Amino acid sequence: MQINTIRLLICCLFLILAEHVSAQHPGGVPAESFNATQASQPSLKWYDKMSVSGYVQLRYNRLLETNPDLGCEQCDKSWGEGGGFFLRRVRLKFSGQLGEHVYFYIQPDFASSISSNLNVGQLRDAFFDVSIDKKREYRFRIGQSKIPYGFENMQSSQNRLPLDRADPTNAIKNERDAGVFFMWAPEKIRKRFSMLVRDGYKGSGDYGVFAFGAFTGQNANSPELNNSPHIVARVTYPFEIGTQIIEPGIQAYTGKYQIPSGNVSKGVKHVSDLNYQDERVGGTFVLYPRPLGIQAEYNIGRGPQFNKLTDSIELKSVTGGYATLCYMIRAKNQLIYPFTRVQYYEGGKKHEKDARSYKVNELELGIEWMPVKEFELVVMYTISSRKYEDFVLRDNFQQGNLLRIQAQLNIR
């Protein structure tokens, strides 16, 4: 699977390079730097070049709830019994272009949970980009950051319509890890990536047209356990066709994941070193909401998964995907997005207890209202069917519906 996937990624990259060369024509985007240079400006100190932004999300998930035992550990721990008003994210972003070739980004989250303690500060991102050209089309990202796998994973929770990321494609806890990544994107496409976020089209941000790199594979804020890095590659390109923009993509990663011994119940059988192959390959299609939007992703792979018939953690296949349909309504200065998402997933979750096995079918219906740029309100009705099992949770099949509400403050 690895060799065929790499060949496919290389072919996609060559097709994109060919399209980029053929698209050059008079009247196009001037060949100037993506960010304004400091040449004509007085000398600035590093703190003058830094910007601060962020967002806060407050949720309530208990309205019209039909099953308090229905939970979702990976997406929102305030589901079900014991939940209530819940700070899902409290994030500040510190970033800046320190010079012609160096950019930095640091993002802590003050709504993390550790054991029974809520609202604990924890690092999410801490990286710097080193570009090798003045246009910053070629750059290396060094540090802890999002792993370039999938569209929804790259999309900020500040911009995403559904309240949580879909189970089938969210294979890396918190979407982040420490590593080094090479990214390339032409200047005009970097501007397009920026516009798709800035103008409310729910873009993913700029993670390159092509990205390739290595990361620990143990998830963010976790130590390396097996000295065996994961490898990831991604190709994506937002094509402009008339008034529409579509973005197809393909991505893959592979590596060895070592399950922490404290995450395995006593009595569960496993391979001696707790190392399991961890790999996925997926495809993406996005039609940006102008005004109708479609976002769909599907992936397959292999990873550790609990088998209740043998009381063991085994290497098994994973499969699943989602599709989101939305509509963008501009009402004077307000933005309104009705949306719906359906998802399916079958497989294990390597970072949960005993590599918990899952089978998920879910439908979500919602609307996002942004009356002003500083505030958003999302109301979403979830119809969920989840089977999730580990050594303790056996024959655990939960079905239920719930109305979810989120108020979001945007600090821009």
Disulfide bonds with the S-S distance in Angstrom:
Cys72-Cys75 1.83
